[in-house]
Amino acid sequence: MRVFKVPFDIKREEKIFGGYLSLRQVVYLMLGASSLSLFATPLPIALKILLIFFIISFFLLCTFLKIGEQNFDKFFFYFIKYLFRKKYFVYKRCLKW
C-alpha cells in the first residue's frame, strides 16, 4: 500500500470561496454589505454616509487585515477585553539586607 503525505497548514484558514476567501471573511463581507440597509432609515444623508463608512471600513479591516500572525477581529476583541477587565497591581516590597 502506498502512503502519500498530505500537506496541511493549521495556521492558515481554509479558503473555500473561490480559493481566495475563508468562511470568516465571507461572513464579515456580508455583514459589511448589510450595513447598506442604513440608507432606508430616516436619518440625515450625511449621518448615513458617515455611519456606513465607519461600519464598512471596520468590517473590511476585520476581513483582510492581519497584525502579526493574528487577524484584526481577534486583535480588536482582545483589546476590548483588556480595556474592560479588572487589572490587579500587586506591590511587593523587596527587602535588601
Backbone hydrogen bonds in HBPLUS format (Angstrom, degrees):
<---DONOR---> <-ACCEPTOR-->    atom                        ^
c    i                          cat <-CA-CA->   ^        H-A-AA   ^      H-
h    n   atom  resd res      DA  || num        DHA   H-A  angle D-A-AA Bond
n    s   type  num  typ     dist DA aas  dist angle  dist       angle   num
A0016-ILE N   A0021-LEU O   3.10 MM   5  6.29 119.1  2.48 136.9 144.2     1
A0017-PHE N   A0021-LEU O   3.02 MM   4  5.12 166.0  2.04 161.7 160.0     2
A0020-TYR N   A0017-PHE O   3.31 MM   3  6.13 166.3  2.33 121.0 122.5     3
A0021-LEU N   A0017-PHE O   3.28 MM   4  5.12 165.6  2.30 135.3 139.0     4
A0026-VAL N   A0022-SER O   3.06 MM   4  6.36 156.5  2.12 150.2 156.5     5
A0027-VAL N   A0023-LEU O   3.01 MM   4  6.23 157.6  2.06 150.6 156.3     6
A0028-TYR N   A0024-ARG O   3.09 MM   4  6.38 161.4  2.13 148.4 153.0     7
A0029-LEU N   A0025-GLN O   2.96 MM   4  6.19 154.2  2.03 146.3 153.7     8
A0030-MET N   A0026-VAL O   2.93 MM   4  6.14 152.2  2.01 146.5 153.8     9
A0031-LEU N   A0027-VAL O   2.95 MM   4  6.22 154.2  2.02 148.9 156.1    10
A0032-GLY N   A0028-TYR O   2.96 MM   4  6.15 154.4  2.02 145.0 151.9    11
A0033-ALA N   A0029-LEU O   2.92 MM   4  6.12 153.0  2.00 143.1 150.6    12
A0034-SER N   A0030-MET O   2.91 MM   4  6.07 142.7  2.05 141.0 151.2    13
A0035-SER N   A0032-GLY O   3.18 MM   3  5.35 147.5  2.29  98.7 108.2    14
A0036-LEU N   A0033-ALA O   3.14 MM   3  5.76 163.8  2.17 113.2 118.3    15
A0037-SER N   A0034-SER O   3.09 MM   3  5.76 166.1  2.11 115.8 120.0    16
A0038-LEU N   A0035-SER O   3.08 MM   3  5.84 166.5  2.10 118.8 122.0    17
A0039-PHE N   A0036-LEU O   3.17 MM   3  5.98 171.7  2.17 119.5 122.1    18
A0040-ALA N   A0037-SER O   3.09 MM   3  5.74 163.1  2.12 116.1 121.0    19
A0041-THR N   A0038-LEU O   3.12 MM   3  5.39 166.2  2.14 110.5 114.7    20
A0048-LYS N   A0044-PRO O   3.01 MM   4  6.34 155.4  2.07 152.9 160.8    21
A0049-ILE N   A0045-ILE O   3.00 MM   4  6.19 165.4  2.02 149.6 152.5    22
A0050-LEU N   A0046-ALA O   3.03 MM   4  6.19 159.5  2.07 144.8 150.7    23
A0051-LEU N   A0047-LEU O   2.94 MM   4  6.09 166.5  1.96 150.9 154.3    24
A0052-ILE N   A0048-LYS O   2.91 MM   4  6.07 167.0  1.92 153.8 157.9    25
A0053-PHE N   A0049-ILE O   2.91 MM   4  6.01 155.7  1.97 145.4 152.3    26
A0054-PHE N   A0050-LEU O   3.09 MM   4  6.36 163.0  2.12 150.9 154.3    27
A0055-ILE N   A0051-LEU O   2.93 MM   4  6.12 164.4  1.96 154.9 159.7    28
A0056-ILE N   A0052-ILE O   2.89 MM   4  5.89 169.4  1.90 151.7 155.3    29
A0057-SER N   A0053-PHE O   2.95 MM   4  5.97 158.2  2.00 143.6 150.5    30
A0058-PHE N   A0054-PHE O   2.99 MM   4  6.07 153.4  2.06 141.7 148.6    31
A0059-PHE N   A0055-ILE O   3.05 MM   4  6.31 164.9  2.07 152.1 155.6    32
A0060-LEU N   A0056-ILE O   2.89 MM   4  6.05 149.3  1.99 147.5 156.3    33
A0061-LEU N   A0057-SER O   2.98 MM   4  6.13 152.9  2.06 142.9 149.8    34
A0062-CYS N   A0058-PHE O   2.95 MM   4  6.26 157.9  2.00 147.9 154.3    35
A0063-THR N   A0059-PHE O   2.93 MM   4  6.03 137.0  2.12 134.9 146.4    36
A0064-PHE N   A0060-LEU O   3.02 MM   4  6.16 169.1  2.03 155.5 155.7    37
A0065-LEU N   A0061-LEU O   3.02 MM   4  5.10 152.1  2.10 133.1 141.5    38
A0072-PHE N   A0065-LEU O   3.07 MM   7  5.60 145.4  2.20 158.2 148.8    39
A0067-ILE N   A0070-GLN O   2.78 MM   3  5.34 159.2  1.82 170.8 165.6    40
A0070-GLN N   A0067-ILE O   3.12 MM   3  5.34 163.0  2.15 122.6 124.3    41
A0075-PHE N   A0071-ASN O   3.08 MM   4  6.32 164.7  2.10 152.4 157.3    42
A0076-PHE N   A0072-PHE O   2.78 MM   4  5.90 160.1  1.81 154.3 158.8    43
A0077-PHE N   A0073-ASP O   3.04 MM   4  6.21 164.5  2.07 146.8 150.6    44
A0078-TYR N   A0074-LYS O   2.90 MM   4  6.04 155.5  1.96 150.8 157.5    45
A0079-PHE N   A0075-PHE O   2.98 MM   4  6.13 146.9  2.09 141.8 151.2    46
A0080-ILE N   A0076-PHE O   2.95 MM   4  6.27 158.3  2.00 151.6 156.7    47
A0081-LYS N   A0077-PHE O   2.95 MM   4  6.06 156.6  2.01 140.9 147.9    48
A0082-TYR N   A0078-TYR O   2.91 MM   4  6.08 149.7  2.01 140.7 148.7    49
A0083-LEU N   A0079-PHE O   2.99 MM   4  6.28 152.3  2.07 146.6 153.9    50
A0084-PHE N   A0080-ILE O   3.17 MM   4  6.41 152.8  2.25 150.1 155.7    51
A0085-ARG N   A0081-LYS O   3.14 MM   4  6.05 124.8  2.46 144.2 155.0    52
